[in-house]
Amino acid sequence: MSTLQAIPTQHGIDILNSELKNTVTKYRLIGALTHDAPSESLYSFYENTIETSYYDDNGVLTFILNLPIEQHFDEYLHQIHVLDSNNQSVIECSTPKVALPKGIGGMVTLKAAISGEAGQVIFKHSEFVTETELNELHLAPIKAALANMVGMIGEFHQSGEKPAWIDLKGGELSRITDKLLWDYAVAAGMVIDQATKDADPMIHAMKFGDGDGATTFTLPNHHLGHFIRGNPSNVSHGSTQGDAIRNITGGVSSVYGPLKTNTGALSLEEYGSSPAKVGVIGADPGANRTIEFDASKVVPTSTENRPYTGNLSIKIHRGWM
């Protein structure tokens, strides 16, 4: 037995919807010596204090009971009743008809159709947290917060592994293990055919690939040198653009005689040893200067176009850790 649905009695509805709900602290086992005993022959054979009661992350009233393991019972369990301080039944729950010899027992969770503030604890018997309580009451909000972070992109000084985050380097992931991230990619409309992505990684660097088409998918690659910016108007979301600069223009007007002043990226270099014949186009030996353009004379140059750059590790949040 793990989670069972319980039905509040009319008395229980009144109690559980009032300030008296914190008086509901006990449970009673109802059964008989046979598994097929008629309901009128059932009787109470054990009572104890519940472990805790609270509203789970969906706001549903939850009771956790700890059935004794070291105690032997001759009876078959038929029902569990939760009681208030006056020993009146507040909720009643039919159970699988099981024998309870020594060694059989453990944690049982009852859910009742009474709503309240999610996470509110009504009663707690011991200082220890049960597994169900841990998962539903304490871990559920954390899991929800993590799931809400799925797809977030962050820059890190740490180049190695970081819990909940994974490098955006185009790696392959499982659709089962990283279902949250896969669902996020699909919902965002950012998944493309893997063969298309592999054919031109630079163009499709911002897209997820569909992996093997069934069980895996691949991540975008933010380590190829792209400059990430907010998507401007008239540009497809998630697309990439090749490197470009604004146009550079220049000109040389009619020159008669030596050009003595060179500025910026333009320079005048020796071409021949004899002066040009003024007014005679193409006359031998022609002009003895050539005009050259070299941007490195004015600005830093490299084999790639880039702004001022800081190189860190870029990772994406998986929605879990």
Secondary structure, DSSP 4 states (H G I P E B T S, - for coil): --EEEEEE-HHHHHHHTSGGGGG--EEEEEEESSTT--GGG-EEEEEEE-SEEEE-TTSEEEEEEEE-SSS--SSEEEEEEEE-TT--EEEEEEEEEEE--TT--EEEEEEEEEE--TT-EEEESSSSPPHHHIIIIIIHHHHHHHHTTTT-EEEES--S-BTTEEE-BS-EEETTTTHHHHHHHHHHT-EE-HHHHHH-TTTTTTSEE-TTSSSEEE--B--S-PPP-PPPTTS-TT------------------S------TTEEEEE--SS---TT-TT-TT--SEEEEE-GGGTS---SS---S----EEEEE-S--
